[in-house]
Amino acid sequence: MGEPDARAAVTFLGTDRIEVLRFTDASQNVVRYATLGMSANPMTDPTAALADPVAGPRAELVLTVRAGLADTDKVLRPLAVLAASPQVEGLVVAPGASLDVGEPLWPAAPFTSTLVAEPGGLVEDLDLDEPLDPVRFLPLLPMTPNEAAWKRVHGAAALQEKWLNSGTDLRDPLRKSVALD
């Protein structure tokens, strides 16, 4: 992704510092936001009696949107909130999960949540020394409230198929909800 052209840091009470880096790709007319700090500790199953400080999945979040269509730089705090959720709420963030911030991801955004997509397309896993699990870079796909509700009933794969069959531009920061008939 190159060097970041902007960064912001947020610390929540009881959590480690989370940074959000911005990468501008003028050749594709997109902006990518990536978290940094979520993978410092492994995610732990909230039902586990003790959190293992070594074993467990590690991840960072990546959001890609078209540049210049909306004030998407305001997504920095919501992304940091999502990245802190494993520490704060004991979540294990994995592909197919929904992450909701309960408010627009940026001003006038039609999205309040994201679908966690499969890693490996944009950024390859980062291998760490044994016995640590690799860091997975999980793409986030913004969802409208209607899409999020539909996904809860029909599943992530069905929503992704709807998007694909409709030719939905998931990088459009102002896109409307896909038809959910």
C-alpha positions as CSV (number, residue, x, y, z in Angstrom):
1,M,0.0,0.0,0.0
2,G,3.0,2.3,0.2
3,E,3.6,5.0,2.9
4,P,0.6,6.5,4.7
5,D,-0.1,10.1,3.9
6,A,-2.1,10.7,7.2
7,R,-2.6,9.0,10.5
8,A,-4.6,9.5,13.7
9,A,-4.4,7.7,17.0
10,V,-7.1,7.0,19.5
11,T,-6.8,5.5,23.0
12,F,-9.9,4.2,24.8
13,L,-10.0,3.6,28.5
14,G,-8.6,0.2,29.3
15,T,-7.2,-0.4,25.8
16,D,-4.0,-0.1,23.9
17,R,-3.5,2.7,21.4
18,I,-5.1,2.2,18.0
19,E,-3.9,4.1,15.0
20,V,-5.7,4.5,11.7
21,L,-3.5,5.2,8.7
22,R,-4.7,6.7,5.4
23,F,-3.2,5.7,2.1
24,T,-4.1,7.6,-1.1
25,D,-3.9,5.6,-4.3
26,A,-4.3,8.3,-7.0
27,S,-3.8,5.7,-9.8
28,Q,-7.1,4.0,-8.7
29,N,-8.7,7.1,-7.3
30,V,-9.3,5.4,-3.9
31,V,-8.4,6.1,-0.3
32,R,-7.5,3.2,2.0
33,Y,-7.7,3.3,5.7
34,A,-5.9,0.7,7.8
35,T,-5.9,0.1,11.5
36,L,-2.7,-0.4,13.4
37,G,-2.7,-1.8,16.9
38,M,-5.6,-4.2,16.8
39,S,-3.2,-7.1,16.2
40,A,-0.9,-6.2,19.2
41,N,-2.8,-8.8,21.2
42,P,-4.5,-12.0,20.0
43,M,-8.3,-12.0,19.9
44,T,-9.7,-14.2,22.6
45,D,-13.0,-16.1,22.7
46,P,-15.1,-14.2,25.3
47,T,-16.2,-17.5,26.9
48,A,-12.6,-18.5,27.6
49,A,-11.7,-18.5,31.3
50,L,-8.3,-16.9,30.7
51,A,-7.0,-14.9,27.8
52,D,-3.9,-16.4,26.2
53,P,-1.4,-13.6,25.6
54,V,0.2,-15.5,22.8
55,A,-2.2,-17.9,21.0
56,G,-5.2,-16.7,19.0
57,P,-6.0,-14.9,15.8
58,R,-4.7,-11.4,15.1
59,A,-6.1,-8.9,12.6
60,E,-6.1,-5.4,11.3
61,L,-9.0,-3.7,9.4
62,V,-8.8,-2.2,5.9
63,L,-11.5,0.1,4.4
64,T,-11.3,1.2,0.8
65,V,-13.5,4.0,-0.7
66,R,-13.5,6.2,-3.8
67,A,-11.6,9.4,-3.2
68,G,-13.2,12.9,-3.3
69,L,-16.9,11.9,-3.1
70,A,-17.5,12.3,0.6
71,D,-15.7,13.5,3.8
72,T,-14.4,9.9,4.5
73,D,-11.5,11.1,6.6
74,K,-14.1,11.3,9.5
75,V,-14.1,7.5,9.5
76,L,-10.9,7.5,11.5
77,R,-12.6,7.4,14.9
78,P,-15.3,4.8,13.9
79,L,-12.5,2.6,12.5
80,A,-10.6,2.9,15.7
81,V,-13.7,2.0,17.7
82,L,-14.2,-1.1,15.5
83,A,-10.5,-2.1,15.9
84,A,-10.7,-1.7,19.7
85,S,-13.8,-4.0,19.9
86,P,-11.8,-7.2,20.5
87,Q,-10.2,-5.6,23.6
88,V,-13.3,-3.7,24.8
89,E,-16.0,-6.3,24.0
90,G,-14.0,-9.5,23.8
91,L,-15.0,-10.0,20.2
92,V,-13.2,-12.3,17.7
93,V,-13.5,-10.4,14.4
94,A,-13.6,-12.9,11.5
95,P,-14.9,-12.9,7.9
96,G,-18.7,-12.8,7.7
97,A,-19.0,-10.8,10.9
98,S,-20.9,-7.5,11.1
99,L,-19.3,-4.6,12.9
100,D,-21.7,-1.7,13.8
101,V,-20.8,1.7,15.2
102,G,-24.4,2.8,15.6
103,E,-23.9,6.1,13.7
104,P,-22.8,7.1,10.2
105,L,-19.2,6.0,9.4
106,W,-18.6,9.6,8.1
107,P,-20.8,12.7,7.7
108,A,-23.9,11.9,5.6
109,A,-22.8,8.3,5.1
110,P,-25.6,5.9,4.4
111,F,-23.6,3.2,6.4
112,T,-23.5,2.5,10.1
113,S,-21.9,-0.9,9.9
114,T,-19.5,-3.0,7.9
115,L,-19.3,-6.6,6.7
116,V,-15.9,-8.2,7.4
117,A,-14.7,-9.8,4.1
118,E,-12.2,-12.5,3.4
119,P,-8.5,-11.5,3.7
120,G,-5.8,-12.0,1.2
121,G,-7.0,-9.9,-1.8
122,L,-5.4,-6.5,-1.1
123,V,-2.9,-7.1,1.7
124,E,-1.3,-10.5,2.3
125,D,-1.2,-12.0,5.8
126,L,1.8,-10.9,7.9
127,D,3.6,-13.9,9.3
128,L,4.9,-13.5,12.9
129,D,7.5,-15.6,14.7
130,E,6.2,-18.9,16.1
131,P,4.0,-19.5,18.1
132,L,2.2,-16.3,17.1
133,D,-0.6,-16.5,14.6
134,P,-0.2,-14.3,11.5
135,V,-1.8,-10.9,11.2
136,R,-4.7,-11.0,8.8
137,F,-5.8,-7.8,7.1
138,L,-9.6,-7.9,7.0
139,P,-11.4,-5.8,4.3
140,L,-14.4,-3.9,5.6
141,L,-17.4,-3.5,3.2
142,P,-19.8,-0.7,4.3
143,M,-23.4,-1.8,4.8
144,T,-26.6,0.3,4.9
145,P,-28.9,-0.5,7.9
146,N,-31.3,-2.4,5.5
147,E,-28.4,-4.5,4.1
148,A,-27.2,-5.2,7.7
149,A,-30.7,-6.4,8.7
150,W,-31.0,-8.5,5.5
151,K,-27.6,-10.0,6.2
152,R,-28.6,-11.1,9.7
153,V,-31.5,-13.1,8.2
154,H,-29.8,-14.5,5.0
155,G,-26.1,-14.5,5.8
156,A,-23.0,-12.8,4.6
157,A,-22.6,-14.9,1.5
158,A,-26.1,-14.1,0.3
159,L,-25.5,-10.4,0.8
160,Q,-22.2,-10.5,-1.1
161,E,-24.0,-12.4,-3.9
162,K,-26.7,-9.7,-4.1
163,W,-24.0,-7.1,-4.3
164,L,-22.1,-9.0,-7.0
165,N,-25.3,-9.7,-9.1
166,S,-26.3,-6.0,-8.9
167,G,-22.8,-4.8,-9.9
168,T,-22.7,-2.8,-6.7
169,D,-19.6,-0.5,-6.3
170,L,-18.7,-1.2,-2.7
171,R,-16.1,1.5,-2.8
172,D,-18.7,4.2,-3.5
173,P,-19.0,6.2,-0.2
174,L,-22.4,7.5,-1.2
175,R,-24.0,4.4,-2.7
176,K,-27.6,3.4,-2.1
177,S,-28.7,0.1,-0.6
178,V,-28.8,-2.8,-3.0
179,A,-32.3,-4.0,-3.9
180,L,-33.2,-6.6,-1.3
181,D,-36.2,-8.4,-2.8
